[in-house]
Amino acid sequence: MNLVNNNSFDIIIIGGGATGAGIALDASSRGLSVLLLEQNDFASGTSSKSSKLIHGGVRYLEKAIKELDKEQFNLVKEGLYERALFIKNAPHLAKKLKLDTPIYNNLEIIYVYIGLLLYKLISGKKSIGDNTFINKTLLSLLQPSIKKKDLVGAVSFFDGRFIDSRMVIALLQSAQNYGAVVQNYCEVNKFIYDSEDKIKSLKYTNKITNEEFEVDASYIINATGANVDNIRLLDDDKAEEILSLSSGIHLILDKKFLPSDEGILIPQTSDGRVIFILPYLGKCLIGTSDEKTVYTKEPKASNEEIEYLLKHINDYFDIKVCKDDILSVWSGIRPLIKPLSNGNTEEIVREHKILSSESGLISIAGGKWTTYRKMAEELVDYVCEKGIIKKVKKSKTKHLKVHGSKKNLKKIKKELEIHDKLSKQTKQSLLNLYGSEALGILSIAYVHNAFELIHEDLPFIKAEIIYCIKHEFAKKPIDFLARRISLCFIDKKKSLECLFMVCQTFKVQLLWSNDKFQNELNESKKLIEELF
C-alpha cells in the first residue's frame, strides 16, 4: 500500500492520467517530494481511451503545409522526436507500427507519397522506418478486407503503437521508485488558502476508506485532463474555460477483419476526418470520430458515433461490418485547447498550455499522449523557474526507461521459456504487459499456486490479479479488467464471463466481507455493461 506518511510535499499533482503520471516521474526523478492524487482509478479517463498511437500527427502536417503554419509544423516535429523517445524508453509497451494508406485515384499517389515522405524526413535521425509504395495486388494480400474496386495501391509509413493504460501504470511505478506517493480513489474537494489568498494545502477524501486528509504543498498542479476547467473553478469560480472538449470513440472487431499486423490509415473521409484501423492486442481497433461534447465522468459511445464509424469502415471494406461484429466499444473525452474562434474540434491542434491562477494553482491543459514526457518536463521547469520550488537538476526523462523496461527483455523471455506451466500465449502476454516484471508474476504464481487461467480462451493467469493488487494499485475488479490487462477494451463478453473469478481473488486478497464482494461484483458488472 502506497501511503501518505507526511503531510507536506514539494508538489501535489491532481490527476492520475498520462500528464499527471509524467509529471510525477519527472519531478520525483529530479529529487522533489511528490504526492499524486487521482479521484478514480489511474488512467480511468481519456488516457486509457486513446487511439493507442504514438505519432507526430499526419493531418496536422497537411494543415501546416496548406496554411503555411510554422507552429503546427513545429508541433509535428516535436511529436516525431518524442515518438522515438517513447518507443526507446518503454520497449515492452511501445512498438513501431506500419500503416498502409490506400489510394483510389492515380492523381493522389504523388500527393500522398510526398506528404508521407516529408513526415519521415522531419523526424530526421529519429525516423523509425522507411516509406514504401505497395501495388494493388500486394495490398490485397496484406489487407484482404480492403475495398478492391478502383484500388490503385497504398503508401506505407511508420508510426508507433502502445498500450496506454499500462504505460500510465509503468510511469507511476517508476515515480514511486523515486519516492513519489501515488494514490487512486482520492478525490480533492477543497483548497486551503493562507492570509494572502495563496493556496497552501488541500483536502481530499479517500473514497475507499471514506477518510479525509489535509496535505500541504509548495505547489499544487492541476493535471486532470478533461476535468481541468472544473478544478480551476474549484479554485476560482470566475475562471474562464480554456478547453474545447471533443468525444472520440473506438470499436473493437475480431482479428479476421485485420489479419495483418499492419494498420490502415484512411486519411480523409467524406467530412474530412481521419480513421485508423489498427492491430491491438490480437484484435482489430477502429477509431475515431470527433464530436463536440461536454464533460461527463463516464462518457458513453452514442449510436450516432457508432453508425458513423460503421458507415465509413464499410465504405473502405469489402467485408461488411455490422453492430453484431463489435466486441467492445468505448468513448473518451479529448481535452483540446479552446480555439480563438469557433471551429470544428478536428481542426484544433492538440497543443498544450500551462497557466497559473492568482492563488498559485498551476494548470496544464491540452496536449496528447505522444508528448506527455515533454509536457511534464516543461511543467516542472516552469515551476522551478518561477522560484516556487527549490533549484533542482535538469530533467532526466529523455533517457529514463520506465518500470518493466530496465532489464534485458530478451533474457527475461529466455527465463520464461523454461517454465512449462505457462502456455506460449501466456508467456508472450506477460512480456507484452509487464516486461521484466513478468518474472515477479511467475514467482507469485508458484508461491500462491496461481497458474489458473482467468478464462479458458484467454492468456491471463490468476497470479496477475494478485500482482496488480500488491504492486499496481488495483483496488477494484474493474481496475484489473479494464486498465491492467485491457480486457474490457477488447472483449466485453469475456470480461463479464471472468468477472466472478476476478472478484473472488480480490475478496481473498483484500479480506472483503460477503456484502463487499457482492457490491463490487455488481458495480463492476454494471460498469462493463454500460461503458463498453
Order of alpha helices (4+ residues) and beta strands (2+ residues): beta-alpha-beta-beta-alpha-alpha-beta-alpha-beta-alpha-beta-alpha-beta-beta-beta-beta-alpha-beta-beta-beta-beta-beta-alpha-beta-beta-beta-alpha-alpha-alpha-alpha-alpha-alpha-alpha-alpha-alpha
